[in-house]
């Protein structure tokens, strides 16, 4: 598997667009952080992360996105992820990062709670009711995801 990664940015008015492509892994956090610092020096009102060409993210990269979100909140700068591939979008929903990150998508009302029949669950390890958003909490896990088209 190729390990290429690139990150670049351009300013358009009050918006900075940062484009990520390739495989965003832990050892690629430094180049990303450098571009973020350069982008923040432009004092944008909005940072858009264009993820159209992003193929892979690991848990460290997801953590870096969350750190960027907190930095933007402190600076009162908007943050929006655009062109998010379906696989990454699913990861962001499963990890609940989609609850805080703007994915540039309309909000869909949650579905009604679903109750699992007792014979299909292990009562010690699974809840009886799935939350309305269909997601169960995740604890102490390491995430590794490959984005495929």
Residue pairs with C-beta under 8 A, 6 or more apart in sequence:
1 23
2 22
2 23
3 22
3 23
3 25
4 21
4 22
4 23
5 20
5 21
5 22
5 23
5 24
5 25
5 28
5 31
6 19
6 20
6 21
6 22
7 18
7 19
7 20
7 21
7 31
7 32
7 35
8 18
8 19
8 35
9 16
9 17
9 18
9 19
9 35
9 38
9 39
10 16
10 17
11 17
11 39
11 42
11 44
14 44
14 45
14 46
15 44
15 45
15 46
15 47
15 48
16 39
16 42
16 44
16 46
16 47
16 48
17 48
17 50
18 35
18 36
18 39
18 47
18 48
18 49
18 50
19 50
19 52
19 53
20 32
20 49
20 50
20 51
20 53
20 54
21 52
21 53
21 54
21 55
22 53
22 54
22 55
22 56
23 55
23 56
24 32
24 54
24 56
24 57
24 58
24 61
25 56
25 57
25 58
25 60
25 61
26 58
26 60
26 61
28 61
29 60
29 61
29 64
32 61
32 64
33 64
36 68
36 71
39 47
40 47
40 71
40 75
40 77
44 77
45 77
45 78
46 77
46 78
46 79
46 80
47 68
47 72
47 77
47 78
47 79
47 80
48 79
48 80
48 81
48 82
49 65
49 68
49 79
49 80
49 81
49 82
50 82
50 83
51 81
51 82
51 83
51 84
51 85
51 88
52 82
52 83
52 85
54 85
54 88
54 147
55 146
55 147
55 148
56 145
56 146
56 147
57 88
57 91
57 145
57 147
58 143
58 144
58 145
59 142
59 143
59 144
62 91
62 92
62 95
62 97
62 143
65 81
65 97
65 101
66 97
66 100
66 101
68 79
69 79
69 100
69 101
71 77
72 78
72 79
78 102
79 101
79 102
80 102
80 103
80 104
81 92
81 101
81 102
81 103
81 104
82 104
84 92
84 103
84 104
85 147
85 149
87 145
87 146
87 147
87 148
88 145
88 147
89 98
89 103
89 105
91 97
91 143
91 145
92 98
92 101
92 103
93 135
94 135
94 138
95 138
95 143
96 135
96 138
110 132
110 133
110 134
111 132
111 133
111 134
112 132
113 129
113 130
113 131
113 132
114 129
114 130
114 134
115 128
115 129
115 130
116 126
116 128
116 129
116 130
118 128
121 128
127 136
130 136
